[in-house]
């Protein structure tokens, strides 16, 4: 079961990312004007400010950086080379830029990596990073670490602090990683949520006190608002790149229950950081055992040359590494 859910996790991440790709950065009104309602993979409209050059079903930086982190974890199962990770991200950005695409590193990651390579200690480079860049790529940590709060949060901190060493970002990433870890251990959302909140509280203390001071409370609020419907969730939480909005919103979406495809469609039409919300919700939902339509998975695979299945097994194997 763990391996199946790990594969579902990576597929869900990629599907949510690709479904939200043509809508990212756009308002709800602009999405409706350009696409009607997104219900399947579609190409971005000509001249899209961020997604230009991508085709229907293609993923963005969310999936690519998650897989980049996965490979780094598999290559170094007991430690974490922070400078190596920073260089991984820079090399990835250079490759994307060479393709003529503008889906580059976010502001937190870019500034932090520049500071690191200039000699700033790794524990200082990410002190301003409160955005969702850590949470969007954290799923491989959840796949590779058992659902033990102290062990999981410590690993999250290792992988986050270069770019997102703040309470808000680490708490958000810890919560997402814990849901993924609980999911592959066989739990459902209701069983995973309390542990995710505990991980968020622990992660909050591990980062510099900037941004949202109570990420766990923000997630609880999102889940409560989700009971009133999608509009209440969007209006009450928001869908921006801030972790306190997009990550909490993803939790609210999942609390509405399966099927996962419906949750990802909702993310794609929510406005603003649609691809990242979809990626986070998709990773968590997949890990919880929520599958996707076979036809959608086939289209996703055809549109991308990604090693999704090949990374699932070695990531799960890392859970046995002390």
C-alpha atoms as one frame of an Amber mdcrd trajectory, in Angstrom:
protein
   0.000   0.000   0.000   2.781   2.449   0.884   4.353   2.230  -2.564   1.007
   2.625  -4.331   0.199   5.696  -2.274   3.670   7.115  -2.888   3.066   6.825
  -6.625  -0.371   8.387  -6.236   1.270  11.219  -4.285   3.692  12.122  -7.057
   0.999  11.737  -9.707  -1.369  13.926  -7.705   1.299  16.582  -7.288   1.996
  16.667 -11.029  -1.689  16.577 -11.995  -2.642  19.436  -9.674   0.293  21.468
 -10.920  -0.531  20.869 -14.607  -4.247  21.489 -14.153  -3.575  24.819 -12.455
  -0.738  25.839 -14.796  -2.797  27.846 -17.342  -4.542  29.773 -14.553  -1.598
  30.674 -12.323  -1.338  34.358 -11.337  -4.784  35.101 -12.816  -7.827  36.328
 -10.926 -10.934  34.168 -10.760 -12.623  36.564 -13.158  -9.785  36.400 -15.678
  -9.745  32.602 -15.524 -13.454  32.522 -16.311 -13.036  35.010 -19.159 -10.143
  33.099 -20.753 -11.172  29.471 -20.183 -14.722  29.360 -18.898 -14.240  26.792
 -16.145 -11.111  24.639 -16.251 -12.150  20.995 -15.948  -9.276  19.328 -17.799
  -5.716  20.028 -18.904  -5.688  23.033 -21.213  -2.986  25.123 -22.832  -2.384
  28.651 -21.524  -3.760  31.461 -23.634  -1.306  33.150 -25.980   0.867  35.656
 -24.157   0.236  34.258 -20.671   2.555  36.194 -18.308   4.070  33.067 -16.735
   2.928  29.893 -18.500   3.648  30.905 -22.082   5.468  28.191 -23.993   3.871
  25.324 -22.081   1.381  22.873 -23.560  -1.761  21.378 -22.076  -0.898  18.956
 -19.285   2.655  20.136 -18.740   3.915  20.737 -15.215   5.701  23.769 -13.799
   8.370  24.509 -11.220   6.295  22.924  -8.436   6.677  19.390  -9.766  10.151
  19.896 -11.151  11.539  21.212  -7.865   9.828  18.428  -5.898  11.521  15.830
  -8.103  14.799  17.727  -7.799  14.521  17.488  -4.017  13.589  13.806  -4.274
  16.770  13.047  -6.162  18.837  15.020  -3.641  17.298  13.042  -0.750  17.900
   9.690  -2.425  21.502  10.617  -3.203  22.252  11.620   0.408  19.966   9.576
   2.682  21.607  10.433   6.017  22.658  14.026   5.522  21.667  17.038   3.466
  24.139  19.115   1.471  22.627  22.584   1.614  25.074  24.136  -0.820  24.546
  21.207  -3.159  20.790  21.791  -2.941  21.242  25.475  -3.683  23.320  24.622
  -6.739  20.691  22.090  -7.827  18.125  24.879  -7.834  20.388  27.256  -9.745
  21.176  24.616 -12.359  17.475  23.886 -12.741  16.717  27.578 -13.215  19.436
  27.905 -15.858  17.952  24.971 -17.759  14.467  26.483 -17.642  15.764  29.854
 -18.758  17.588  28.205 -21.670  14.263  26.807 -22.844  12.846  30.332 -23.011
  10.417  29.756 -20.134   9.840  32.175 -17.271   8.791  29.700 -14.581  11.849
  30.481 -12.492  12.799  30.466  -8.847  10.474  32.382  -6.566  11.619  35.556
  -4.807  12.421  33.835  -1.503  14.511  31.103  -3.117  16.322  33.447  -5.495
  17.393  35.900  -2.798  18.385  33.165  -0.366  20.525  31.230  -2.830  22.326
  34.375  -3.936  23.116  35.157  -0.304  24.323  31.597   0.359  26.711  31.618
  -2.574  28.047  34.982  -1.423  29.035  33.434   1.905  26.047  34.023   4.166
  25.621  31.071   6.581  22.780  28.700   5.589  20.881  29.395   8.809  20.614
  33.061   7.804  19.881  32.922   4.069  16.199  32.003   4.344  15.146  34.253
   7.210  12.730  36.209   5.003  11.200  33.291   3.107   7.539  32.997   4.059
   6.178  31.989   0.655   4.990  28.510  -0.331   8.112  27.419  -2.208   9.085
  25.067   0.615   5.646  23.472   0.944   5.187  22.993  -2.800   8.254  20.738
  -3.058   8.187  19.047   0.376   6.229  15.885  -0.549   9.399  13.772  -1.025
  10.299  14.419   2.616   6.898  13.124   3.673   7.420  10.014   1.557  10.880
   9.382   3.001  10.242   9.901   6.730   7.791   8.027   9.016   4.991  10.071
  10.667   7.042  10.888  13.758   6.838  14.609  14.520  10.365  15.247  15.770
  12.080  13.219  13.049   9.928  14.556  10.246  10.147  18.226  11.261  13.917
  17.958  11.641  14.152  16.716   8.053  11.804  19.442   6.842  13.984  22.071
   8.508  17.098  20.643   6.827  15.563  20.958   3.388  13.847  24.310   3.951
  16.190  26.536   5.828  18.380  27.613   2.915  15.430  29.337   1.240  12.512
  29.365   3.725  13.841  29.529   7.276  10.772  31.160   8.828   8.132  29.913
  11.195   5.366  30.343   8.640   7.094  28.455   5.830   8.528  25.631   7.935
   5.235  25.139   9.760   3.356  24.974   6.461   5.842  22.566   4.894   5.849
  20.395   8.034   2.069  20.117   7.944   2.071  19.071   4.280   4.901  16.579
   4.786   3.104  15.044   7.760  -0.110  14.469   5.793   1.935  12.776   3.072
   3.769  10.639   5.632   0.553   9.695   7.429  -1.093   8.882   4.116   1.539
   6.408   2.973   1.322   4.866   6.461  -2.337   4.072   5.724  -4.149   6.935
   7.454  -7.046   9.005   6.148  -7.387  12.796   6.273  -9.143  12.910   9.631
  -6.431  10.766  11.180  -3.629  12.757   9.576  -4.906  16.252  10.390  -4.128
  16.262  14.149  -0.587  15.078  13.455  -0.211  17.705  10.732  -1.247  20.399
  13.204   1.256  19.069  15.742   3.979  19.119  13.089   3.014  22.665  12.103
   3.308  23.814  15.714   6.733  22.201  16.023   7.855  23.647  12.706   6.642
  27.092  13.738   9.211  27.128  16.539  12.027  25.947  14.284  12.068  28.963
  11.954  12.647  32.662  12.434   9.507  34.390  13.760   8.379  36.066  10.564
   5.058  35.929   8.780   2.064  34.033  10.118   2.601  33.293  13.852   0.094
  30.412  14.037   0.091  28.300  10.889  -1.679  25.445  12.664  -4.485  27.798
  13.633  -4.727  29.061  10.065  -5.120  25.482   8.805  -7.876  24.845  11.350
  -9.618  28.010  10.207  -9.411  26.888   6.576 -10.940  23.520   7.381 -13.766
  25.233   9.245 -14.441  27.654   6.380 -14.421  24.798   3.874 -17.571  23.553
   5.543 -19.276  26.677   4.200 -18.157  26.055   0.608 -15.432  27.055  -1.832
 -16.335  30.747  -1.944 -16.117  31.076   1.835 -12.757  29.325   1.789 -11.335
  31.579  -0.920 -12.646  34.766   0.642 -11.672  33.830   4.182  -8.213  32.388
   3.529  -6.970  33.566   0.124  -4.967  31.864  -2.599  -1.733  33.871  -2.858
   1.874  32.648  -2.741   1.945  33.280   1.010   2.073  29.971   2.865  -0.620
  31.152   5.246  -3.017  31.409   2.298  -2.188  28.786  -0.316  -1.168  25.980
   2.039  -4.088  26.546   4.397  -6.415  26.708   1.385  -5.109  23.330   0.163
  -5.966  21.812   3.530  -9.431  23.285   3.317  -9.917  21.748  -0.115  -8.873
  18.293   1.075 -11.229  18.473   4.025 -14.086  18.498   1.486 -13.198  14.880
   0.649 -12.638  12.830  -2.494 -12.627  12.567  -5.458  -9.245  14.179  -5.822
  -9.883  15.348  -9.385 -12.760  17.530  -8.170 -10.507  19.124  -5.556  -7.842
  19.841  -8.186 -10.413  21.369 -10.528 -11.480  23.656  -7.685  -7.858  24.679
  -7.147  -7.366  25.420 -10.849 -10.290  27.839 -10.823  -9.614  29.486  -7.458
  -7.343  32.234  -8.802  -3.795  33.396  -8.063  -1.360  30.575  -7.179  -3.497
  27.852  -8.721  -0.710  25.509  -9.796   0.949  25.447  -6.390  -2.318  24.930
  -4.542  -3.102  22.090  -6.919   0.336  20.560  -6.474   0.117  20.638  -2.678
  -3.454  19.341  -2.552  -2.653  16.700  -5.174   0.392  15.418  -3.289  -1.493
  15.154  -0.019  -4.615  13.657  -1.595  -2.620  11.097  -3.555  -0.722  10.045
  -0.451  -4.061   9.549   1.293  -4.922   7.009  -1.390  -7.135   9.154  -3.596
  -6.615   8.088  -7.189  -7.071  10.069 -10.394  -9.003   9.186 -13.566  -6.927
   6.848 -15.726  -7.482   8.991 -18.816  -6.153  12.072 -17.014  -3.076  10.175
 -15.822  -2.421   8.985 -19.384  -2.602  12.556 -20.706  -0.335  13.769 -17.921
   2.281  11.135 -18.688   2.122  11.867 -22.413   2.714  15.579 -21.837   5.732
  15.214 -19.557   8.958  13.230 -19.494   9.027  12.688 -15.731  10.303   9.820
 -13.603   7.344   9.783 -11.217   7.109   6.035 -10.637  10.861   5.481 -10.485
  11.341   7.836  -7.539   8.509   6.512  -5.389  10.206   3.286  -4.330  13.610
   4.707  -3.298  11.889   7.490  -1.350   9.778   5.015   0.609  12.921   2.930
   1.228  14.486   5.902   3.015  12.008   5.484   5.858  14.184   2.638   7.104
  17.327   4.770   7.168  18.129   6.020  10.666
